[in-house]
Amino acid sequence: MAVGPAVVAGRPAYEIPVREVDDGARFADPGADAWLNTSSVEVPLASAPSGAPNASDVTAERANVRVVRTESELYVRLEWADPTANRSAAGPQQFPDKAAIELPVNASARPPISMGSTGTPVNVWVWSATGETDELLAGGPGTTTRFANATVAANATHEDGHWAVVFHRDLHASSPNRTDVALENDLNVAFATWDGANMERGGHKAVSEWYYLPFAPDDGGPPYETILWGVAGLAVVLVVAMTVEGVRRARDDDGGN
């Protein structure tokens, strides 16, 4: 089920709102009605820098992202357009559709977006239409290793030419080199998709820029939307003042003639 967009007023650039909920289990299904009451962000996608043949030719142009959390779990819903559901990798020219979420291992870091670096590694959660979900560790391009036991689960549906996938995992990491979401820092996050019908695989993929999940405690400053309304209100006051002054001067000129 495709979930319609919701308006997010006054949202800072690159922020993906996170809604806190009591019952996370009802969000594990990407088609659940519960997702209708969450805010969404449309994230642009573009071809990843790659030397792979036809790497600039990717299908997905944007993804719709929604996020909720409980006291102990994180749920990320990713939806994007893909006319066909490619679930098989059986043949030499068959590639499954995929989606991935990239997170810094150190939640307060901002690694190079292309698979991190030696000093700032990343976790990558990868869902495949074959039904597999992998959890990877990378410290730069070409350094990817797979965790023996994935702690990430994913559920997916393909309806009306769209994939919708929900990734979910405990907030706190169960072992070293996994992202621990401690709710003390904003968390950088990036996204990728592969269209198997377009022969997308490996570095041939559609990717986003870094976005972030606003987990850091509120510093008590005015909300972003309040600032915008304050600026708009000040502009109205200035316009009214200038109009009144203009009328006053016009009357003074008429009185002097």
N, C-alpha and C positions, 0 to 999 in steps of 0.2 A: 504494500500500500504506500503510495506516495504521500508524504506528509506535507501539507501546504506551508508556505512561508509565514513567519510571524515578524512583526515590525519590532525592531529594537531601537528605541528612541535614545539619542544622545550617547551612543556607544563609542568608546574610544577606538581608533583605528587598530586593527589586528587583534582586538579582544573577542573571544568567544565566551559568551555568558555561561555560567555553570549554575544550574538550579539545584538546590538541596532538597532532597525528598526523603521520606521515611521508608518507603517500600521500594527497593531497587529492582526486585524480581520482575515486576510488571513492565520494566523498561528493557528487559533482555530480548523481547520480541521486537524487531524493527518495524513491524506493522501495527504495534499496539497503539490504541487511541490515546494512551497516556502521553505519547510524544507530541500530540497536538497542542498541549498546554505548555510547551517549552519554547524558548526563543531560539531562532535559527540565524546562522550566518552563512552567506554565500561566499565561498572561498574560490577565487580564480585559480585555474590550473594551466600549466604550460609545459611544453616538452622539456625534459631534463637535459642538461649539457651531457652529451655522450658521443662517443665515436662509433656507436652501433649504426648499422645501415638503416636509413630512413628514420633516424631517431627524432627528427623534428616533426614527424607525422604522427600525431596522437589524436585519439577520439575525444576524450573528456576535456571539456573547457572550463568546467566549474563543478564544485561539490557543495552540497548543502550539509552543514554540520550542526549538530545539537549535542549538548552535554548535560548530564545530571550526575549527582553523587549522593551517596548516603554517608553515614558516619564512618563507613568502612570500605565502600566500593565506589568505583568510577565506571560510568557508562558513556561511551562515545558513539553517536549514530552518524554514519557517513552515507550520503545518498548522491548518486550521479547517474547521468544518462548513458545507457549502453543498449543499443537496439537488440542485441542478441545475448543469450546466456551461454557462455562457453565454459563447460564444466570438465572437459576431458583433456588429458595430457598424454593420451595413449599413443598417438602417432607422431612421427618426426616433425610434422608441420602443424601440430595441434598444441595450442597454448591456452591455458585456462585464464579466465578473468581473475584479477586480483585487486586488493586494496591494502594499503599500509598506513600506519601511524608511526611517526618518528618522535622520540622524546629524548632529552638529554639524561644521561645516567645521573649526573649531578643536577638536581632540580633547579638550582639557582644559576646554572650555566647557560650560555648561548653558543653552542658549538657551530662549526661550519655546517651548513645545511646539507651538504653532500656527504652524508654518512659520518659526520663528526670528525674527530682527529685523535691522535694518540693521547693527548692530555685531556681532551673533552669528548669521551666516547658517547655513543647514543644507543638507545634501545629502539628496535623496530618491531612493531607488531604486524604480522602479515597474515591476512586472510586470503585463502584461495577458493575458487568456486569448485575445486575438487572436494572440498569439505575439510581441508586441513587448515590449522592455525599454527603459525610458527612465532617464536619469540627469539629475536636475533640481537647480537651485540656487535657493534662496529666501531672502529677507531680510525676511520678514514676509508676512502674508496678501496675496494678489493680486500678488506680485512674482516669481512662478515663471518661470524661464527654463530652456530645455532645452540641455544640452551637445550640441554638434554630433556628437561621437563618444562613444558610451557605452562605458565601461570595465567595466561590470557585465554579467554574463551571468546568465540564469535558466533553470531547467528545472522543469517542472510536470507533475503527474499529478492526475487526478480519479478517485477510486475510493471506492465505498461511501459516497457522500454527503459526501466530504471532498476539499478541495483540499490538495495538498502542493506547496510551491514551495521550491526551493533557489536562493538568490542567492549568487553568488561573484564575488570581485574580488581583485586584488592588495592586499596590506596597505598598500603604499606608493603614494601618489597619483602619477599620471603628469603632472599639471599643476596650476597654481594653482586655488584655490577648490574643490578636491576633498578629502574627508576623508583625512588621512594617519594610518594606524593604526601609530603608532611603538612600541607596546608599552611606553610609559613612563607612560601615564596610563590610568585606567579610562575607558571610552568609553560615553557615554550613547547610548541607542538606543530608538526607539519604533516602533510598528507600526500599520498600518491595513489594512482590507479593504473591498471594495465588492462587493455582491451585485447583479449586473445584473438578475436576475429581479425584484428588489425596487425597481427603478428607481434604485438608488444610483449616483451619479456626482458628480464635483466635491467640494464640501464635505459632501455627504450620504454619510457613511461611518462605519464603526466604528473607533474608535481606542483606543490604550492610553495609559497614563501613561509617563513616562520610566522605563526600566530601565537597567541598565549591564552592560557586559562587563568583567570584572576583569583588565585587562591590566597594571595597575601592579605593579611588583616587590613581592614579599613583604617586609614591613618587619621580619620576624623575630618578630613577636608571636605569641601562641598562636592556633591556628585557632579559628574560631567554634564548631565542634563540641566542641573541647576545653574551651572556656569553659563551654558548657552542661553537659557532664558534670561539670566541677568544681563548678558550682553545685548540681547534683543530688546529688553526693557529700557536699558540705557539709551539705545539708539532711538527708540520711540520718544523718550523724554527730550533728547536733543532736537529731534525734528519738530516737536511741539514748541519748544522754546524758541527755535529759529523762526517758526511761523508767527508766534506772538510778537517777537521783536520786529519782524517785517511789517506786520499790521500796525504796530505802534509808530514805526518810522513813517509809514505811509500817511497816517493821520497827522503826524507832526508836520509833514511836508504840505499837506492840504491846508492846515491851519496857518501856515506861514505865507500862503499865496493870496 
